[in-house]
Amino acid sequence: MYLDYDESVDLANKLSSEDLNTKDIQLGVFPSALAVKEVTDIMEKSSFIVGSQDVGFPSKGAYTGLVSAYMFKNVGCTHALVGHSERRHIFGETNEDVRKKLEACIDEGLIPVLCIGETKEDKSAGKTQYRLKKQMMKALEGLDLNGSEFIIAYEPVWAIGTGDACLPQDSEDIMGWIKQEVQEYIKEDIPVLYGGSVSPDNAASYVLLDSVGGVLVGGASAKADSFISLIQSIK
């Protein structure tokens, strides 16, 4: 909710008009639900994919206020965030809810971006791996991808919006461990993104690491100048 409808459309127009020359990088934006259709139309001929910030798991019916995976797919989305830390910790989304949303995305042909991460309390108590393992197990055990692509985003809750980004070497260690753990459930090589106070100054230090497949950017993606600067730093 950084951007309203007009601001989202303005940002999409600025990004789509830039000559970013990103043939080796996949780019995506995840606008608010009200702006998704307009942004997908703008981005149709650009190098950006468009995803939703969340999905409802029923496809249609008497579910007032929900926007389903089916509906996002219907207006041109290709990806969806699932289980973002704000959904979990502000709105009380459970691991069981996350699993239903993953299944809905796969059924409707959206590529899920599963977000996992530990809180500051988890980290202080030495429970980082315990928390991540529990989130992955509930989400992935017995999950049938049905040929779908799948992405995981590691977003330590203590690093989101705080400016206290995870040190690159620490992220390399934990994300290497995540990739190994995922192999218990999914045999394909699943890309893992880092998210948490990503900025133009530190983005490249993450994507250069072997275990890091990219970055999930929050506040720095809400302004054209900082987002374009971040993309150029990675190039």
C-alpha positions, 0 to 999 in steps of 0.5 A: 500500500505504498502506492495508490492507483494513479501512483502505480500506473505512473510508476509502471509507465516510467518503468516500461519506458526505460531501456533497461537492456535486461535480457539476463534478468527477469523483472517483476512488479506486484502492484495493489489489486486495484491497479493490477489490470492497468499495470499488466496492460502497460507492461505487456510489451515490456520486460516486466512480469506482473504478479499479485501481492496475495490471492484468495484460495476459492476461485469464485463464490460468496467470499466478500472482499477476496480476489482469487488466484483465478481472477488475477490470472484472468487479468494477466498476472503470471506470479503471486506472492504467497505468505508474505510476512505482513500477511502472516504477522499482521493479518494472522495468516496461518501455514495452513492458509499459505498451503491453500493459496499455493494450491490455488496458484498452481491450479490456476497457472500462477507461479507462486512466490512463497515467502518464509522468514523468522522474527527477531525473537526467533533469531535471538532464541536460535530458532531460525532454522526451526521456524523456516523448516516448519514453514517449508514443511507445512507449505511443501510436503506432498505439494504437487507442482503439476509442472509449475515453476516455483520460487521461494523468497527468504525475508527475515522479518527483522530486516523488513523495512528496518534498514537492518539488512541481513549480511550477505554472507549470513544470507548465503549460509541460510539460503544455501540451507534453504535450498537443501531443505527444499530438496526434501519436497521438490527435486527441481532446482528452486530459485531462492530470493532474498528480501529485507531492506534491499536497496540500490546500495546492497542489491548486487552484493546479494545476487552475486552469491551462489545461493541467491537467485534474486531479490524481493524488493520492498520500499526501494521499488516504489520509486522509479529512480531507486528501482531503476538504480537498483536494477542497473546496479545488478546489471 
